[in-house]
């Protein structure tokens, strides 16, 4: 059973609290968050040791993993103000953030975000504590809001964030790679930790005039952790305007063949947002197997190992941190609302 996300979140919280010493008055909230995560980690280990395999555990694991990533993201993001005051160490790796705090004016927001995550975790642990782990293994179905959580995370290319800073250079570096027809590179990956702006950058590229003019067709698919190949492939076929009612009843193998054939014959850009791991890519790759094609795949992921697995000639682009000036500009956009001139 995969409980690496919880372990990663706990490790991140530990590193950040040690590096920053005091998270500007949110120590109590952070410790509460860590405490709930530790319970989750223990729960998963017990379930794993008992070789549990039922619907309750499966849905709980999905939600635990997503809550752990939420926790990791919020702690990383809201630790940046303190970490940025130090040179070297872990702080240099996490200076990019949508919340570059100034004079504690967003302290309330910090506490609120952490408390929201903790409340969700507490609710899940409350549900799980009502069950005896030793009895797991029988058929059962427990409550879960993972479907709603995935829906809230879902990305759409037409929904743009107004608070965008520092992506101009990234776009200039990536667009030529996408437009280069002589290169054997077919898969491009935008990688980085949560909150860096991978999806936002992909959206900007999706709407870039050079890209729109170069590719005959563009498609966007939100992948996520609970990837269903058919759903992803149907979303892409729909964006390409070639999804028929008959396709919805077609065997999944035939569906992937149809998409692969279309990508081979037409110059398309397909953006796969939020690919979690190599296994997810392996499930999707039958539709992207064509090599003699001018189509390209742009994916976003936290996992930089995926690109070498997906394409030996692939291009890995690791999103960098905002510098001080960009962070301050972003802070002003978020914390200081624009005023209308009379």
Secondary structure as UniProt FT lines:
FT   HELIX           4..20
FT   TURN            24..25
FT   HELIX           27..49
FT   TURN            50..51
FT   HELIX           55..78
FT   HELIX           80..83
FT   TURN            84..85
FT   HELIX           89..93
FT   TURN            103..106
FT   HELIX           107..129
FT   HELIX           133..135
FT   TURN            136..137
FT   HELIX           146..153
FT   TURN            157..158
FT   HELIX           168..179
FT   STRAND          187..191
FT   TURN            194..195
FT   HELIX           198..207
FT   HELIX           209..214
FT   STRAND          217..222
FT   HELIX           229..239
FT   TURN            240..241
FT   TURN            245..246
FT   HELIX           247..249
FT   HELIX           252..265
FT   STRAND          268..273
FT   HELIX           278..284
FT   HELIX           285..288
FT   STRAND          296..301
FT   HELIX           305..310
FT   TURN            312..313
FT   STRAND          315..318
FT   HELIX           324..335
//
